[in-house]
Amino acid sequence: TSRGGSNRQASMAEDPANRRIHGGGTSRILLHLIPMTWPEIAMLSTGPAICHAEGFSPVTAQNPARSGELLTMSVHGLGPVRPNLDPGKPFPALEEGIVNAVTSPVEVTVDAKPAPVVNALGWPGLNNTYRVDFQVPDGIEPGTAALGLSVAWINGPEAKLPVR
């Protein structure tokens, strides 16, 4: 037996500082995360900065997107990339085999339908500006579609996408 072990335990239980009170209530902690930045589609005077991947002509009401088409959009606020870069620095020029891929999951929706994201990369020479290539889902009705962008489950403001 240990020397004085049971006596020590008994004296600890009698000490008011070491007593436990049973039958108390429960407590809950609510943590609300407020992001410092959120994803945003860059805007031009003609509307969202979105181009047809083939030819890079802007998507406008006169030149709308089509279901199944690959589009490229310029966005801000997607966060860190791989390989790691210093925050606030422009993305370096493209090198053979090295792209500045966004590390967080990027999701695009068109009229609430998931749009496959092909690339989410830092735009070379620019700071906090990214290139996101995505495919317009099949079955989008002609007119103006709601375009959604999220990164790491943080939603950005909705934009309008002309579709034919």
N, C-alpha and C positions, 0 to 999 in steps of 0.2 A: 504494500500500500504506500501511497505517497504521504509524505509528512504533512499533516495538517490540511490535506486537500479537502476533506469533507467539512471541516470546521470553517475553512476559508469560504467555501460555497455558501454555507449557512449564514455567515456574517455578511456576505455580499447581498444575499436575498433580503436581509433585514434592513440594509442601508436604503433609505428612501430614494436616493439617486439611482439605484439599480432596480427598483420595482417596476414591474410592467402593469399597466392597467388594462384589464380585459374588457371586451364588450364595447369598445369604442367604434366610431363610424369609419367609413372609408374616405379616402381623399382621392381626387382626380386632378391631373395636371393637363391643361390644354395648351398645346404649343401651336401658334399660328405663324407660319413662315411668310414673311413679306419680302419678295425678291427685290434686289436693288435694281435689276434691269429685267426686261422682258423682251421677247422677240417681236420685231416689227418689220413689216415689208416696207422697203424704201419707196418713197413716192416721187414721181416726176410731175411736171405740169399737166401731162396727159393722163395721169392716173398712176396705179401701182407700177413699179419698175420690173415688169415681166416681159420677157422676149420669147419669141418662137425659137426653139433650139436650132432649128434649121434656118440659117440666114440671119439670126439675131435681130429680126425686125420686131418693133414693139407690138405687144398685144394691145389693141385698141378696139373701140366699137366698130371702126371701119375695117379692122384686121383682127377679128376675134379668134380665140382658141377653138380647137376641135376636140371632141371626145377621143381619147387614145393618144393625143399628141404630147410630145415631150416639150416642156417649157423650162425656161431658166429665169429665176427671179433673184433680185438683189435684196438682201435683208440685213438687219442690224440686231445685235443682242443675242447671239447664239452661244456665247461663252467660250471656254477653252478649246484648244485644238491639239492634235497630236501631229508632229512632235511639239512638245511644250514650248511656248513662247512667252516673253515678258509681256504682261498686260500693258496696254497703251502704245505698244509698238506696232507699226504696220506689218502686215504679213509679207514675208520675203517672196522674191521672184520664184517661179516654179523651177524646180530642179528635177533632173531625170530620176524618176521613181519616188520623189518626195512630194506629198500633198499635205496640206494643212487641214486634215479631216476633223470635223467637229466631234468632240468626245461624248456629248450628251445625245440622247435620242431626239431626232427631229421628225415631227409629223406634220403632214399637210392634208387638209380636207378641202373638197370642192362640193358645195351643197351638202355638207355633213357626210359625204362619202370619202373613205380613205383614198388618198392619192399616193401611189408608190413614189418614195423619195429615192432617186438614183444617186445623188451626190449632195453633200453638205460640206462645203470647203471654205476656208478663209480666202478672200479675194486678194491676190498678190498686189502689193503696193498700197493697199488701203488698210485703215485701222477700224476695227469693229464692223467691217462690212464683209458679208459672206455671200457665196453663190449657192443657191439651192436649185437643183434640177429635179423636176418631178413630172409625172405623167398624169394627164387629165383622165380621171376614171371614165370608163364607158358608161353610156346611158345618161349623161348630163343633158338636161333640157336646154334648148337654145334660149338665149337671153342673157341676163346678168346673174352669175352664180356667186354664192358667198364663198370666199376663199379664207380658210383658217390656217394658222401657223402656230405650232407649239414646240417648245424645246424643254426637255426634262419635265414634262407635264405642266409647264407654265404656258398659258395661252396668251397670244398677242392679240391686238385689235384685228377685227375682221376687215377684209378688203373685198372689193368687187372685181369679178373676172368676167369680161364679155366672152360668151361662148356661142358658136353657131351650130 
